[in-house]
Amino acid sequence: MERIIVAFSSEEAQKRVARLLASEGWEAAALCASGAEVMRAVGKLGSAAVICGFHLRDMTAGTLAADLRGRAALMVMAKGACLELCGGENLYKLPTPASRGDFFAALNVLLEFESSRLRRPASQRREEEQRIIRRAKELLMDVNRMSEEEAHRFLQKRSMDSGIRLAEVAQSVVDSYTL
C-alpha cells in the first residue's frame, strides 16, 4: 500500500482529503498539521507522498519540500497565487478548487514519481532527469519565447494533466522539437 501523508493546518481540511482518499480505497498513513509532524511521519515511514496545503502551522509547503528533498514528494493544494510562491523538484502543484478527477490524476503523478524515485539510485535519476528537464525548458524558451518559470510551469501542468511523470513529458518535448 502507498504511504500517503495528509498535511493541512486545518483539521477539517485533513479529514476532507482523507475522506476523498478513502472514497477510492486509499488510506492516509498520517494526518498532520505542521511541517515538523510531517518530517517525523516521513522518518518513520522511510519515504512518502505528502498531500498538503500551502501554509502549515510552522512552515510553508516550499520550505517543507526543501527539507524533505530526496525523502518525499509533495502535492500542494492551494489557490494559484500561493502556488506561484513555492517550487522544488519534489513539489507538484494542484490549483484549487480542483475536480475529483484532477485530484486523483495529480495523486497518480505524485505516486508514480515517488515509486520511480525509490526504484533507481537517486543521484543517477536526478542527474538524468534534470538534464532532460533542463533541455526541454531551453527548447521551450528558445522556440516559444517563454521565461524559465513559464517553461517549467508548462511542463509541470502537462505532466499533471496527462498523468505522466515530469521527466517523461520533458522527454516528449525534446523529441518533438529535435526530430
Buried (B, 14 or more C-beta within 10 A) or exposed (E): EBBBBBBBBEEEBBBEBBEBBEEEEBEBBBBBBBBBBBBEBBEEBEBBBBBBBBBBBBBBBBBBBBBBBEBBBBBBBBEEEBBEEBBBBBBBBBBBEBEEEBBBBBBEBBBBBBEBBEEEEEEEBBEEBEEBBBBBBBBBBEEEEBEEEBBBBBBBEBBBEEEBBBBBBBBBBBEEBEE
